[in-house]
Structure formats: C-alpha cells, structure tokens
Amino acid sequence: MDTPNGEGDTTNNVGNTSRKEGAPTKKKPSPKNYLDINFDTPESSKDYRVTRENFGNSLEAGANSSIPNNMAAVTFNDESLEKKGSTAAKSNTNIDNHDIRMSSNEIKEKSERGSPETLHTDNLGTNGKKSSPTSNEKKNINITEHLLSIPDVAKMYNASINFDDVDSSRGLEKSYASELLINNGKNILTPPKSKSSFEMFLECLNNLFNILLIIAGLLQYVLLAINPKANKSSIYIGVILIAVAFINATIEFVQLKKSIVREGVQSEINASDLVLGDLVFTRMGDKVPADLYVLKSEDLKVDNSSLTGESEPQERSNKNKMINPLEATNLIFNGTHCVSGRCYGLVIRTGDSTVLGQIANLTNTAGERKSPLALEIDYFVKLIAAVAIITALIFFIVGQVINNNISFSVNFAIGMFAAWIPEGLPATVTMLLTFAAKRLSKRQVLVKNLKGVDTLGAITLLATDKTGTLTRNQMTVAYIWTNGKIFSSTQTNSPEIDVVDSIDEVGIKNILEISTLCCGAKFDRVDVPMSERNIIADATEAGLVRFAGQKLENFDQFGKDIPKVFEVPFNSTNKWMMTINRSPHKNGVYKLYIKGAPERILALCDTIIYNETITPLSSEIIDEYNSKYEFMASKGHRVLAFAELELNSNQFPEGFKFEKDPINYPARGYTFAGLVSLEDPPKHGVREAIGRFRGAGIQVIMVTGDHPLTAEAIGRKINLVLGETKSEVAKRTNRSIEEIQEDEYDAVVIHGETIDGMTDADWDLVFRKPEVIFARTSPKNKLQIVQRAQSIGHVVGVTGDGVNDSPALKKSDLGIAMNKSGS
C-alpha cells in the first residue's frame, strides 16, 4: 500500500479505491444530513473505503470485512447533538462508567491554559484551516478531543452519524473534499530540511583554520600587487595556502558524504488524501493512517511501543479515563499498528499535526551542541589566531623600523602569520576520526557524524530508553506456576524455583498444550525454526507460542493432529480466549481449552491440577495461588491463567455443533492448569555494560514511556537500580515519606507527569542521585531531561530505538539509534 513518490514520508500508506457515480449534494450541510454506517453490510475486498456525508466520513481498511450485527448502534442527528451537547456543557466533567468527558467550551479553556503534555503543532480551527498562532499559542496547542463525548467530537467536525446503512450514504461532495485537502494540506509529514552538497562543503570550508589560510593566501596577492617584481613567489605561495584550505575542507566533506463515497461515488483513496472528519475503519494488521478518535471498537488493541515505549499492546475503545492524550484509551495514533480487533475512528489530526508529526517537529527544532573535541579545537584555533595576528603585527613593525620597506615588512609579517597556522591539523583530525569510525563499523556501529567518535569517549551521562534498547521488545515466558510448583524458563539461583526441563511433567505439558491449541497466532512462514519466524499476533500470545514452539519438537504438526472445531476469541468483556479441539480422551472426543485474566479464569474453575492429581479448589490452594500471582505481578510481569475441561461424549458426541448464541458449551466447571508470567526481558550483556559504564565514571539513567513499576523492575534486573527508593526506606523504617532525608536513599523513580512542575533545585537533586529512572515520559519530557542535564554541565548521550526517542536523540551531545528493528 504505497503513496505516490515525492509525497514525503507518510508512514501511513494506503492504496487507491473504487468509485461509483451519483447525484451531487449541496456544499453546506443541512441539519438533517447524517452519515449512515451499517455494521451489518459486508465490505468489498478493497484496501480502504471512505464514506463521507458533507464533513462526516467513513474509511474502511482491509479485505472482506464485516462488523457483527450484535454491536450496539449509535444514532444521532443535529437535534440530538444539540440536546446532548447542552447537557454536557452544564457540568464541568461528566463521568459515566469512569469515562471522562468535557464540553467543547471547557476543552477550549483547557487548551488556552496549556497542558504538561503539549507538543508543538499548528493551530487548527474546527474547520481544519491553519491559522497563525503566536509563539505562546503554538506551545499550548495539543490534542484535547479525547476529553469530549462522541457527539461533541462529531459536532466539532460537522459529522452527523447514523450507524444504519453505509451504502446509502450520500457522502461528501468531491469539490468540498478537495477544498479541505487544499486548505489543510495532504496527510503526510513534512520532510526535514536537507542541506545541499554545496552547503555542506561551505560548512566544511567555514572554520577558523581554513579562513586563516585563505586570508594568508589573499595577503600574498596583496604583496604581489604592491611590488610584482620582488614578490613573484607570492603567486605560488598564495595558491598553495588557499589550496591547503580547500583540501582540508574537501577531506572533511568526503568523509561526511559517506475507500470513500463522495456524491454517491464509491472510491478508494490514498491515506495522504484523508481530511479532518473522515471516519476510518481499521482492523488487525493495519497501520493507523492518522490520529483517530475511536467511535466504535471491537477487541481493539494497538502497538504503541514506537511512540510511548509500552511493550504490550494497549486496549482502546470509545471510553476514556485518562487526561494525558498519549495515555487516552479512546485515541489511536498515526504510525501505530492495530494488532487485534477493529474500530471506526474519526480523523482528528492529519500530517504534521498528528502526534507523530509533532514529534518530528520537536526533532527538527531541537538544537545541536558542538562536541567536546570541536569546542577544544575552536578554543585552540582562536588562541593560535590571536598569537599569529599579534606576532605578525610585531614583525611588521620590526621590519618597518629596520628596513623601512613596506613590501618586505608585509611579506615578513605574512610569513610569521602563516608559520603559526598548523595547516595539516584539520585533515589529521578528520583522518584519525575516520579510522576510529571504520573500527566501530566492524563492530556494527554506523557513525553518521565523525565528531561523535570523540564525543563517545567524553559523555558523562547516558540516558537510555528501555523497550527495544535495554530489553528485547519481545514478550517472553518468565515463570510458570502449575501442579503446586513454580518453574522458571531460565536458570535461577532460587532453590524454591525449578527450571523447566521436561515437557512431560504434569502441569507443564498442559500449559504447553493450551498455549499451542488455544491460540490465534499465524506465521509468515513455517519452513524455518521458530526463532526465525515472524509471529503475527499480539506480543503476549507471540511469547506463549514462541515458548511452546521451542519446547515442542512437533509444534507445527501438533495443531494439525488436534484440530480446532470451535473458538471464542479474546475480547475486552470476557478477558479470555477459548477453543474446543478434537482431542480424543477416555470420556469423549472433544477438549475445551481456555486462557486469560487470572481472576476471570479462576472464577470459572472448580478443580485444579495439584500434586499430580485433579483436586477441588480449597481456600489453602487459593491462598497459594494469590501468593504466586502477587510474586509474578510484583516483578512487572504480564500474568495469564490457563484451564481445560474434557467434554463427555454423552453430552457432546462426535460431530456436535458448538454455538455461541445460545451458548451450548460448558461455561464453567473447568480445571485450573496454572499461571504463566511473561516479561520483556533484558538483552544479553546489558547488565555487564552498565557495570562498565559505572566503572568509567558515566552515570546511566533510564528514560521510558512504560509504567513506573515495570521500569523499576527492569532497572533492578539489569543492576541499573541497586539501592532503595524513598518509599522503600519509609516502609523499611516504618516512617512517613516526609520524614526521609535526601541522604537516606540513592534511587529515584520520576513520573513523567511531574516533570513540568519540577524546579531547578528538584532537577539538581535528581541528577545527584546515582540511580535514576524517568517513567511514563512523553517525547517532550525526554527532550526536557536532556536539556536539563546539559544545563548542569553533563555531556549527554542518548540511546533509543523508537520514534518517541528522536527529539532527545537529536538534542543530545551523542545520539545512539539502536537496533535494526527500530522505528
């Protein structure tokens, strides 16, 4: 799904769509116009289909999609909007089922006050046209639609919505859609400004060394003009001095160069042609083409790891209880991926105004600092220049006093001036840095700027991202509790925890069986080992499948031998997935497998696999379950429970047809198989690398968008955090947090929402601590952290692999972009 060349980096490419003709509509929407969307209508096998009625639109992605008819329908026209809108406006905040809603006026007031999560963007009116904000206004613009109700958002973009019949919708007049596209611009990111080769060469030439050489060369021609006969050698000397300057510049330069309905016409469009108010349908496997407000969703999960650093897919719906837009549960962002489910979303930001575009803007506006080597060379050059000029003046005066010959005195002064200039220094430094860069390239390090080679050895503080940098960004099985025992997937020093060795052990075999059969994962190919396959599933399920595939020799055949005959996919209501497979046993031919949230699965079970037998769930066993569940969760792991049930052939004979509505399969009475915890594990060698950094006197801090508990758990695992935090000291000494003094603890975990309120004194205290973690940070927060560290004298290096790291990478003294899989 590609956009035309020359459009810039869209990051949300969409294919073209079919189109059908119909009668034109009026340009201005009437109060009775509404957009009809029918979740029952089967969709054509196109990439994207958009439906528009004036400002209201619908876009659909994927092939052969249809929404179940049991989804609740939402219908409202302008009259209902006025009623609902007036109701919302009466109260400051309307909370319904923990759902935060604010009126349009309150959103406007909030935007004017500003928000700690504000990112730079263009000031957009409700019609989507760009205005010219003042500098203060530009800083206060942010996404606030997530705090509005669905009717308010629809009214803001003049989208009247009726979920009845998508094919009968009149759609937006093509000319009006074109006008919006012209006013707002295409839904693409503005490419960063690039320098021409000539500009880069001039930068290389424009350093003080080369300028001094050029001046000395020009002065030779001044001598030639004064006395051509006596100064013929000045022709060659001048050429040589100027040539040396250009050769130096050339050496440095060479190293640097290394689907829609409009007017009743059904058509497919490029993502770059999306405008504010389009209603987009996206499903599993799609890349989100713009910032969307979720109107309707079904089991929707999106991968936000590139924007926020969260390892696990995040559930999204039309409900929201978060104020921070990056954490809002009713927004999905441009460039993220839908890993499960589907949704209809209203386009609220396009192009540079999306969160991805705002991050790019932060990156482009982040200034750069000179490297320590460049600063030292600048100081040295200025010192040499001053000495050279003073020496030249002195010798000029001496020459005039002795010989009273202006030509001789000037030549004498220029000779002394040129003698002070180390002409080969720039070329020598450049070549030495090039040799070092080549050595680094053999260690799979690509050096973009040669000055970074020196900065690498001069950093005093390294701010590192977590997901994908310290960790693998790949969920992996960590612990298993089954049969009354706890196991680890890797070697452990704890005598109470065994290592998974035999797959035939009671409980372990059941967990592996459920992981393999109660699964919706798919593979890009099956002719390679499991470690080399691309698993198409959410991160948690991929981790379970990867673990089962490594343990079971006949993994691919296992699913074929025990085929799936019925499935209830995971959904946010049940919070479990269930399958029924043809697995003959002594009492029948079918077996039920289920996995999901531990508290939900346990509530459906009457018995448990415990001490090699199936026994009833007792209070003692439940207490042990709670203890192991807390142990796993305290480490920041994702915990799932597993259960099974053999179906009796008397009730479920061969060929029995299982149904969801009405339910004709057992809804409870299962046998609890165990708990499994998954984590995003640290990369190999990270712990040792942090130790070497500390030994070199470099402070290492973690800056992540993930949850504070998860960040701290990983920090302790890699020895980034060794000491106690303030709260841990208070708990250990049985005192209040206010009584704890600064010298009593070494570790701090800072939440991103508190960063904007920190004073200079707070920042000084934080950077004095040897063990620092910043969690739930936005791209703007990461940029602030780098700027604050630099302001107190640190030479800052930043490592990261996500889009959210790019502003900090650009601003740092040394940016280190990690991984082949980074975004």
N, C-alpha and C positions, 0 to 999 in steps of 0.2 A: 504494500500500500504506500505508494510514493507520491510526493508532490512534485510539481514541475521544478526543473533545475533553476537555480538563481533566486529561489524564494527565501533562502536563508535556512537556518536550522529550525525546522518546525517542531521536532521532537514528538509530533502527533500526526503522522502522515495518515491520510485516509484516501481511499480510492474514489473514482467517479461513479455516478449513479444514473439510473434510468430516469426518463422524464415523460409525462403524459400531458396533453394539451387540455385546456379548459377555458371557461369564460373568465375575463379579468374581474378583479374585485376593486373596490374603492380604496384609495390610498389611505384615508384616515379610518381607523376602526370605529365601528358603531357600537353602542352599548350592548347590543345583543350578539355581537360576534363572539364566538368562542372556539377554542381548539378542541376537537374531539379526538380522544385517543382510546382505542379499543384494545384491551389486553387479550381479547379472545381471537383477534384476527391473525391468522398465520402470516409470517413475514416472508418476503421473497428472498431468494438466495443472493443478496447484494451485500456489499461491504457496509455502506451507511445509507440510511434513508431518513430524510428530514421532513417533518410536516410543519408548515407554518400557517397560521391564520393571523394576518397582519403582523403583530410583534410576537405572537405565540408560536412556538415551533417545536417540532419533534424530529430527532435524528436517531437512526437505528443502525447498530453495527452488528456485523456477523452474518452468518448464513442460516437460513431456515429456522428462524427463531419465533417462538410464540410464548406469550405470558399466560400462565394458568388462569382459568376463569374464576378461580376461587379467591383471587386477590380482591381486596376491598377497593371499590371505585370511589374516586373523589370528583365531585362535580360542583363547580361554582362559576357563576357569570358575574357581570359587573355589579348587579344588585346585591348579590351575596357578598361580594368583595367589600362593598360599602358598609354592609352590616358588620361583617367580621372585622374589617379594618377599624371601624369606630369602636368596636368592643375592645380590640387590642390596644387602642390608643388611650383608653380610660385608665389603665393600670400601667405602672412603670415596668413591671415584669410579670408575665403570665406564665406560671409554672404548671404544666399538665403532665403528670407521669414523669416528673423530673426533666421536663422538656423546657428549655429556656427560650422565651420568645419576647421580643421587644418591638414597639411600634416604629414606624418609619421615622417619625419626628425624633424619637429617643435615639435611634441609630445615628441620625444626623448630628444630634448634640454630642453623642459619644465620639463621633468622628472628628468633630471640631476640637474636642478636648485632647484627643490623641490616645494612643494605646501603646503599651510596652512592646507589643509585637508588631508595630508598624514597620512596613518596609517601603522603600521609595517606589513610587509608581505615578502614573499620570492621573490627573483629576478628571474623573468621568462623571458626567451627569446621568440622570436616569434615561436619557435618550442615547447614551453611549458616546456622545461627542466629547472630544477632548477640549478642555478649557486651559487657560494659562494661569496656574496657581502660583501664589507667592511661594517663597522658599519655605516659610513656616507651614503653609497648607500642604505643600508637597511632602513634607516629612510626616504629616498627620493622616495621610490617606492610607486606608487599609481595608481589608475585607470585613464587612460587618453584616452581610446578608445572612450569615448563619444564625444570627440572633433574631431574625424576622420569622414570622409564620409563613407557611406556604402561600396563603392568599396575598400577603403583603409583598412577597418576592415577585409573585406573578403580576401584581398590580404595578410594582416598580418598573417592570419591563413590559407593561401593557400586554401581558399574556393572559387571556381568559381561557381557562382549561376545562374541558369536559371529557372524561375518560369513557367514551361510548363507542365511537366508530372512527378509526383513523383514516379509512379510505374515503369517507365522505367529507373530510375537512377541505375547505377551500384553499387554505394556505396563504402565505404572504405573496403579495404582488411582486413579480420579479424586479420591476423597476425600483420598488421601495427597498427590497433587499439589497440591490446593487448600490442604492444611495447610502444605506447603513454601512456597507462594506467600504465605500469610498470615504465616508466620514470617519470611520473607526480604524480603517486600515485592515490588512489581512491578519489572520490568526497565526502569525509567525513571530519568532523572536528576531529583533534587530541584530544583525551580525555585528560582532565587536569591530571597532575601527582597527584597520591593519595599516602598517607602515609599508610604503613602497621600498624597493631595494635602494633607490637613490636616497631616500630619507634615512634609511639605516646606515648607509655609507657616510652621510654627512654627520650623523651622530658619532660614528667611529672616528671621523676626522676632527670633530669638535671637542678635543680635550686639550688641556693646557700644554702638554708636551708638544703635540703636533702644531699648536698655534705658535709656540715659541720658535719652533724650527722654521715655520713658514715666514714669521717676522724676520728671523735672521737671514733667510734667503732673499727676502724682498730688500732688506738693507744692503745686501751685496749689489743689487741693481741700482740702489741709490748711489753707492760708491762709483759704480760704472758710469752713471750719469754725470757725476761730479768731475771725474778725471778718467775718460775712457782709455787713454794710452797707458797710464800707470796701473790700471785696475782691470786688465783683460782677464785675469784669472777669476775675477768675480762672476763672470758668465758661468763658469763651470761650478764654482763653489755654490752659487745661488741655486743652480739646477739640482745639485746633489742634496742640499739641505731641504729643499721643497720636496724632492723625490723621496727622501727618507720619511718625511711626514706622511706622504701618500702611501708609501709601502707599509708603514705601521698600521694605517687605517685599513688598508686592503687585507692585511693578515687577520686583523680582528674581524673584519666584515665577512671574510670567507669562513671563519670558524662559526660565526653566528648563523650563517645561512644553511650551515649543515641542516445518506439517502434523503430527498426532500420533496415536498409538494408545494408549489407556488402557482397561484392562479389555477388550481386544479391540475397542475402538471407534476407528475411524479418523476423525480430525478435524483441522481447521486451527485454529491459534491465533494470537493476536497476539504479536508479539515481546515486548510488555510482560508476557506471562504465562510467559515462559521461566523455568526454575528451574535451580539448580546440578545438574549431572549430565545435562542434556539433551544429546542428540547431534544436532548441527545439520549439515545438508548445505547447502553454499553453492557457488555457481558464478559464472562470469563475468557481470558486471553487477550482482551483488547487493551491498548494503551489509551488512557484518557486524553481526549484531544483538546480540552480546555478546562478551566476551573468551573466545576459544576455544583449547583445546589441540588441535593437529592430530593426528588419529589416522591418517587415510589421505588422500592427496592425489594429484592428477594434474596436473602442469604448473601448479601453483598460484602465482599472483603477486598481490600486494596493493599498493594505492597507499597508502603510509603518509605521504605528504607533509604532510598536515594535522597529524599527531602528531609526526613526527620531522624533517621538513624534507627528506627524501630525495626528489630529483626523480624518480628512476627507480623503477619497480615492483620490489618485493622478492620473491624466490622464497621460498616457505615449504613445508615438508614435516614429517614426523614425526621428523626428525633435527635435533639441535641441538648447536652447539659454542660457544655464547656464554653468558656468565654474566649479563650485563645483560639484564633481561627485555625492554626496548624493542628490543634487537637480536636476541633469541632467534628462531631460524628455525623453531621449532615452535609459535609463538603468533601468532594474528591478533586484532586488537583492535576493539572496538566503535567504529563510526563510520567505519572504513576501508572501502575498496572493493575487491572482487575484480575484477581486470582481465583475468585469464585463468585457465583451468583450473577445478578443482573440488576439494572436500575434504569429509570428515567431521571435525567437531571437537567436543570435549566442552566444555560450558559450565563455566568455572571462576570467572567473575566476572559479576555482573549489576548493573544500576543504578548506584548511587553507588560501588560497589566496583570497577567497571571502571576501566581507565586513564583513559578519557575522564571518568568521574565523579570520579576522584581529581584530575585537572587542574582540573575545575570547582570542587572543594573548595578547592584551592590558591588559585584565583581569588577565591572568596568570602571566604577567610580572610586574603587579602593586605590589609594596612592601607594607608591612603592618607595622603599628606603634604599639608599646606597649600601652596598655590602661593606663590612669592616675593611676589607682589602682596598676597596675603592676609596673609602674615607682616608685611609692611611696614605694611599698614593696621591690623593688630592692634596693632603697636608704637605707631603714631601715635595710635590711639584711646586706648590706655592712658595715653599721655603727656598727651593733651588732657584725659582724665578726671581724672587726678591734678591737673593745673593748675586745672581747673574746680572741683574739690572744695575745693582749698586756697584759691582765690580767693573762693569762696562763704563759707567759714568766716571768712576775714579780713574780708570786707564785713559779715557778720553781726555780728561782734564790734565793728567800727567803728560800725555802725548802733545797736547797743545802747549803746555808750559815748556817742554823740552825742544820740540821741533817747530812749533807754530805752523803746522801743516794740517789743514782740516782733513784732507784725504787720508793721510797717514793715521791721524788720530781716530777717525771713524773706523777705518779698517782694523786698527789695533783694538778698539772697543768691541767691534763685532766679533773678532777672533776670540777675545776673552769671554764674551757673552755665549758664543756657540760652544766654547770649551767646557762650560759648566753644565751643559744640557746632555744628559745620558740618552742619546738618540736611540739606542737599542733596548732601553728598558721596557717600553710598551710591548714591543714584539717579543721580548724574552718572557715577560709575564704571561702574555697570551699563549705562547707555545707551551710553557710549563703547565698552565691550567688545562690546555688541550690534552697533554699527555696524561694528566690526572683524570680527565673526563673519559679518555679511552680505557684507562684501567677500570674505572667504575662501570663502563659499558659491558665489560667482561663479567661483571657481577650483576648483570641485568638491571643496571641503573642508567636511565637515559637523562643526560644533562642538557637542559634547554638553554640555560644561561651560564656561561663559563664562570661568572662571578660566584655562582652558587657552590662551586667546588671549594672555594676558600671559606665561604660562609658556613658550609657543612662542618668545618672544624672549629668554628667560632661561636656556635649557638650556646646560650646559657639556659634556655628554657625550651622544652619540646612539648607542644600542645598536640595531643593525638586523639583522633576520633576512635570510637570503639568498634562499631559494626563494620566489618569488612577490613579493618585495619589491625586492631588488636585481636579481633575474632574472625571467624571464617565466613560469617554471614550465611551459615548453613546449620539449621537446627539438627542436633544430634542427640541420640538417646544417651542419657547420663545414668539414671538409677531405675531399677525395677523392684517393686515390692510384690511378691507373689508367694503363695504356699507358706506364708508366715515368715519368710526370709527376705532380706533386702540384698540386691545384687547391684554391682557396678559394671558398666560396659567396658571400663578400662581398669588398669591396675590401680589399687588404692592401698594406703597404709593402714586403714582402719581394720582392726581384727574382727569387727562386727559385720563387715560388709564383704561378701564373696564376689568373685569375678564370674561373669557369665562364661562358662566353659562348655558345658554340654547342652545341646538344644533338646535333648530327650528328657531333661529334668522336668518333673511335674510343675506346672505353672509357667515355666519359661516356654515350653512347647505350645501351651495355649495362647500365650501373649503373641508369639511369632505367627501362629495360625490366624489369629484375629487381625493382626497388623497386615497380613498378606491378603486375606479374603474380604475383610470389611474395609474396602479401600476403593477410591475413585481415581487413583493416580494413573497416568499414562506416561509412556516413554517415547522419546523421539526415535529411538532405535533399540533393538533387543539383541543385536549381534555382537555387542561389546560387553565387557564386565560392568557390573552395577556402578562402580566408582566412576566410570567414564560416561554414564548415561545422563541425559538431561531429563529430569523428572518433572512432568507437567502436573503440578499440584501445589497446594499451599505449603508453606515451609514446614509446618508441623507434620502433615501427612507424608511429605517427602522424607523427613527424618526417620519416620517409622518404617517406610518402605525401604529406605537405604539400609537400615539396621537389619530388617528381615532378609533383604537380598544378600547381605554379607554373611548371614548365619545359615541360610538355607541353600544347599547346593542346587536343588531343583526348583528354585523360586519361580521361574517362568512357567514350568510345567505344573506347578502346584495349583495355580489358579485354574488351569485347564482341566485338571483332574477333579477339582471340586468346584464346579461352575456355579455362578451366581444366578438365582432364579427370581429374586425379588430384592428391592433396595428402597430404603427411605434415606435420602441424602441428608447431610447435616444441615440444620437451619438454626437461626438465632433464637427461635422459640423453644424447641426441644433441647438444643445444645448437645445433640448426639447424632451419630450415624448408625444405621442398622442394615444388615444384609441377611438374607436367608439363602443358604447354599445347599446344593445336593451333596451331602456328606454322610453316606450310609453308616449307621451305628446299630447297636443291638436292639434298640427300641424303634427304629424308623430309618428314613432316608434323608430327612432334612435337619439342618442345624442352624440355629439363629446366632448371629454374632453382632455385638454392639460395642461401640466405644464413644467416649465423650467426656463432658464435665463430670468430675468425680462425684460431686454431691447429687447430680441427676442420676447417674448410673447406680450408685449405691441405693438410692430410694427405690429402684426397680428390682432389687435383688433380695432374695430370701435366704440364699445359701452362699457359701464361699469355699474356694479351694484352699484348704488349710491343713498343714501337717499331713500331706499325701492323701487326704480324703476330702469329700464334699460334706461340709458341716453347716448347720444353721448359723446365721449371723447372731452372735451374742454381744452383750454390752462390752465384754472384755476385748473381743475382736474388733469391735467398732472403735474402742479407745486406742487400740494399736494402730488401726487404720488412720485415725486422726493424728496420731503422733508421727507416723511416716509421711502423711500428707503435709504436715507442717514442716517437717525436716526438708522435704523437697522444695516446697514453696519458698522457704526462708532463704534458699540459695538463688532465688530469682529464676527458677525453672518453670517451664510450662508443664502442667501435670494433667494427664489423661487417665481415665479409668477404663477397664475392659471387662466384659462379661459375655456369657454364652448360655445357650439353652438347647438341649437335644429335644426335638419335636417328635412326639409319639405318633407312630403310623396309624393308630386307631383314629386319631383326630385329624391327622394331616397325611393322608395316603399319597402314594406315588401319583404325580400329575395334579396335585391340589393347586388351585389358582389363588394366590395370595392377593389381597386387595387392601388399598389404603382407606377407601371410603365406600362402605363402612369397614372398619378395621376387623380383619378376620384372623389375625395372628396374635400370639400371646403378647400382652402389653406389660407384663411384669412377671415376677417369679423366676428371674434369671439367676445364674450362678456367677458370683463375682470372681473374676480371674486375677485381678491385681491392678496396681498403679504403675505408670511409666512416666518419668520426668524427662523433659528434653531441654537442652540449652544450646545457645550459640557459643561453642567452645572457643577458647583462645587458640591462636595459631601456634604452631610449634616454634620454639625459640624466643617467644615474646618475653617470657619471664627472665631469661638469661640476658636478653638485650636491654631490658630495663635496669638490671643489675650493672651492666657495663656502662650505661649512661650515668648512673649514680656515681660509679667509680671515677668517671671523667668529670664529675662536678656539674653535670647537667640535670636540672630539675625537670621531671616528667609529670605532666598533668593530663587528665582525661577530660575531653570536651565532647559530649554526646547528646543526641536528642532523645535517648532512651530514658526509661524510668529510673529514678534515683536508686531504688533498691537493686535493680538489675545491674546498673552501672557499678555500684559499690561491691556487689557480689563478684563481678568480673575483676574489679580492681584488686580485691583481696586474693583472688585466684592467681593473678599474674604478679603478685607482690608489689603492685603499684601502691596499695594501701596496706600498711603493716600495723600502724598504731590505732588508737581508739579515737572515735569522734566525740564531740561534746556530749551528745545524748548518751553514748555508751559509758562515758565517765560518770555522768549523772546517775545512770542506772546502777553502775557498779558500786558507787559510793553512797547510793541512796540519798542523793541531794537533788535539789531542783536545778534545772539547766542554768538559771540566772546566777547561781552560786559558783558555777565553774569558771575558773580563771583561764586566760589565754594560754598560759604556760603549762596547763594540765593535759592538753590534748594536741596531737600532731596532725590529725586528719580532718578534712572538712569536705562536705558534700553540699554544693550550692545548687539550688533550683533556679532554672533559667528565668522564672517569673520575678525573682528577687533582684536580678542583675541591674535593672534600670533604677532601682531605688538605692543602690549601694553608693556610699560616699567615697571620697579619696582615701580616708582613713580605713574604711572597710576593705578596699582593694589592697592597701598596704598590708593589712593583717592577713588577708587570704594568701597573698604571694609569699609571705614569710613562712607559711606552713609548708612542711616538706612533702605532704601528701594531699593533693587537691583533686577533686572531681567536680566538674560542672555538668549537671544533668538537665534534661528537658530544655535544651538550648535551641534557639532558632538560628538561622544563618546570621541574622543581625547580632545576636548575642555572641556568637563565635568571633565576629569581627570586632566587637567591643572588647572581648577578652584579649585579643592580640594587641589592640591599640593600647590598652591599659598596661599590659606587660612591657610593651616597648617604651611607654612613657616613664617607667621607673628604671629604665636602663638595660632591660633584658634584650639580648639578641634572640629573636623568637623563630623557631622552626615549627611548622605545622604539617602534620600528616593527615591524610584523609582520602576517601575514595568515592564520595558522594557529591551530588550537586550542591547539597547544603553546606559542604565544606569549601566551596570555591571562593567566596569572598575572603575568608580567613587565609586561604592558601595564597591569594593574590597580595594581600596586605602584609603578610609575614615577611621576615628577612629571608627565609628559605621555605618555599612551598614544596612539599613532597607528595605528589599524587600517587596513590598506591593501587596496585593490582591491575591485572588485565581485564577483570570483570567490573572495574569501577565505572561509575556513570559520569 
